[in-house]
């Protein structure tokens, strides 16, 4: 470790003053639920929301059935959005990025926060970890994007 720079807070800290709470969540103690935005997937909260007072959210997400329809163009009201693929693959389109973006097993994607995107395909066995800042956020569908704008995005 290097000490070339000053810490961003005065430490070390006592556990009672830690900037996040101690949280260990064994696999056996957090069930998958259908409490999420997509009916074709199930979600397992990894406990970071509570441990960080809402600054960070993390979910283990896995496919339940074959992907039969794109999500449609939407954006999330967040400042950070990260995906790590545990199994399978997922493909996105992003406004401002001409090429299809496909993330495979072991791949990590930093999605451009706040930028419109569309999930266009995924494997039937997809499993991923999604991390977002903050833990609670809004998702907004973009039904008003014109066909001309979409063509420009996907060229």
C-alpha positions as CSV (number, residue, x, y, z in Angstrom):
1,X,0.0,0.0,0.0
2,X,1.1,3.5,-0.7
3,X,0.6,6.6,1.5
4,X,1.3,9.2,-1.3
5,X,-2.0,10.9,-0.7
6,X,-4.1,12.0,2.3
7,X,-7.2,10.0,3.2
8,X,-10.5,11.4,2.4
9,X,-11.7,11.2,6.0
10,X,-10.0,10.9,9.4
11,X,-9.4,7.3,10.2
12,X,-9.1,4.5,11.1
13,X,-12.7,4.3,12.3
14,X,-14.4,2.3,15.1
15,X,-17.0,-0.2,13.8
16,X,-19.7,1.9,15.3
17,X,-18.6,4.9,13.3
18,X,-18.0,3.1,10.0
19,X,-19.2,4.7,6.8
20,X,-21.0,1.5,5.9
21,X,-22.5,-1.2,8.1
22,X,-21.0,-4.6,8.4
23,X,-23.1,-7.0,6.3
24,X,-22.6,-10.6,5.4
25,X,-25.3,-12.2,3.3
26,X,-24.9,-16.0,2.8
27,X,-26.5,-17.4,-0.3
28,X,-28.9,-19.4,1.8
29,X,-30.3,-16.4,3.6
30,X,-31.6,-14.3,0.7
31,X,-34.2,-15.7,-1.5
32,X,-34.8,-14.9,-5.1
33,X,-38.1,-13.0,-5.7
34,X,-40.0,-11.7,-8.7
35,X,-39.9,-8.2,-7.1
36,X,-38.3,-6.5,-10.1
37,X,-39.1,-4.7,-13.3
38,X,-38.9,-7.7,-15.7
39,X,-41.4,-10.7,-15.6
40,X,-38.8,-13.0,-17.2
41,X,-36.3,-12.7,-14.4
42,X,-36.0,-13.1,-10.6
43,X,-34.0,-10.9,-8.3
44,X,-32.0,-11.4,-5.1
45,X,-31.2,-8.3,-3.1
46,X,-27.5,-8.5,-1.9
47,X,-28.0,-6.2,1.1
48,X,-25.9,-3.2,0.1
49,X,-28.8,-0.8,0.2
50,X,-29.2,-1.3,3.9
51,X,-25.5,-1.5,4.6
52,X,-24.7,1.8,2.8
53,X,-27.8,3.8,3.8
54,X,-29.1,3.7,0.2
55,X,-25.9,4.9,-1.5
56,X,-25.3,1.5,-3.3
57,X,-27.7,-1.2,-4.5
58,X,-26.8,-4.7,-5.7
59,X,-28.9,-7.5,-7.0
60,X,-28.2,-11.0,-8.3
61,X,-30.5,-11.4,-11.3
62,X,-31.2,-14.5,-13.2
63,X,-33.4,-15.4,-16.2
64,X,-36.5,-17.5,-15.6
65,X,-37.7,-18.1,-19.1
66,X,-36.6,-17.3,-22.7
67,X,-36.2,-13.7,-23.7
68,X,-39.1,-12.9,-26.0
69,X,-39.2,-9.1,-26.3
70,X,-36.8,-6.1,-26.1
71,X,-37.2,-4.0,-23.0
72,X,-37.8,-0.9,-25.1
73,X,-35.8,2.3,-24.8
74,X,-35.6,3.6,-21.3
75,X,-33.2,5.3,-18.8
76,X,-32.5,5.1,-15.1
77,X,-32.2,8.0,-12.7
78,X,-28.9,6.9,-11.2
79,X,-25.3,8.1,-11.1
80,X,-23.7,4.7,-11.5
81,X,-24.9,1.5,-13.2
82,X,-22.7,-1.6,-13.4
83,X,-23.3,-5.2,-14.6
84,X,-21.1,-8.2,-14.1
85,X,-22.1,-11.4,-16.0
86,X,-22.0,-14.6,-14.0
87,X,-23.5,-16.9,-16.7
88,X,-24.6,-16.4,-20.3
89,X,-24.7,-13.1,-22.1
90,X,-26.8,-9.9,-22.6
91,X,-26.9,-7.4,-25.5
92,X,-27.8,-3.7,-25.3
93,X,-28.2,-0.7,-27.6
94,X,-27.2,2.7,-26.2
95,X,-28.1,6.1,-27.5
96,X,-24.9,7.6,-29.0
97,X,-23.2,4.2,-29.5
98,X,-23.6,2.8,-33.0
99,X,-22.6,-0.8,-32.3
100,X,-24.5,-3.5,-30.5
101,X,-23.0,-4.0,-27.0
102,X,-22.8,-7.6,-25.9
103,X,-21.4,-8.6,-22.5
104,X,-20.4,-12.3,-22.0
105,X,-19.6,-14.4,-19.0
106,X,-16.9,-12.8,-16.9
107,X,-17.5,-9.4,-18.5
108,X,-18.1,-6.2,-16.6
109,X,-20.0,-3.3,-18.1
110,X,-20.2,0.3,-16.8
111,X,-23.4,1.5,-18.3
112,X,-23.4,5.2,-19.0
113,X,-25.6,6.5,-16.2
114,X,-28.7,8.3,-17.4
115,X,-28.2,7.4,-21.0
116,X,-31.2,5.8,-22.9
117,X,-30.7,2.1,-23.6
118,X,-32.6,-1.0,-24.7
119,X,-31.9,-4.6,-23.8
120,X,-32.3,-6.3,-27.2
121,X,-31.3,-9.9,-26.5
122,X,-30.0,-12.2,-23.8
123,X,-29.2,-15.9,-23.2
124,X,-31.9,-18.1,-21.6
125,X,-29.4,-18.9,-18.8
126,X,-28.4,-15.3,-18.0
127,X,-27.2,-14.6,-14.5
128,X,-25.6,-11.3,-13.5
129,X,-24.8,-9.0,-10.6
130,X,-26.2,-5.4,-11.0
131,X,-24.8,-2.6,-8.9
132,X,-26.3,0.8,-9.0
133,X,-25.9,4.2,-7.3
134,X,-28.1,5.0,-5.5
135,X,-29.9,1.9,-4.4
136,X,-33.3,3.3,-5.1
137,X,-33.9,4.9,-8.5
138,X,-36.5,5.6,-11.1
139,X,-36.8,3.9,-14.5
140,X,-38.4,6.0,-17.3
141,X,-39.7,4.6,-20.6
142,X,-39.0,6.6,-23.7
143,X,-42.0,6.2,-25.8
144,X,-41.5,9.6,-27.3
145,X,-38.3,8.8,-29.2
146,X,-38.9,9.2,-32.9
147,X,-38.2,6.5,-35.4
148,X,-35.6,8.9,-37.0
149,X,-33.8,9.3,-33.6
150,X,-33.8,5.5,-33.1
151,X,-32.3,4.9,-36.6
152,X,-29.6,7.4,-35.8
153,X,-28.8,5.5,-32.5
154,X,-28.7,2.1,-34.0
155,X,-26.8,2.8,-37.2
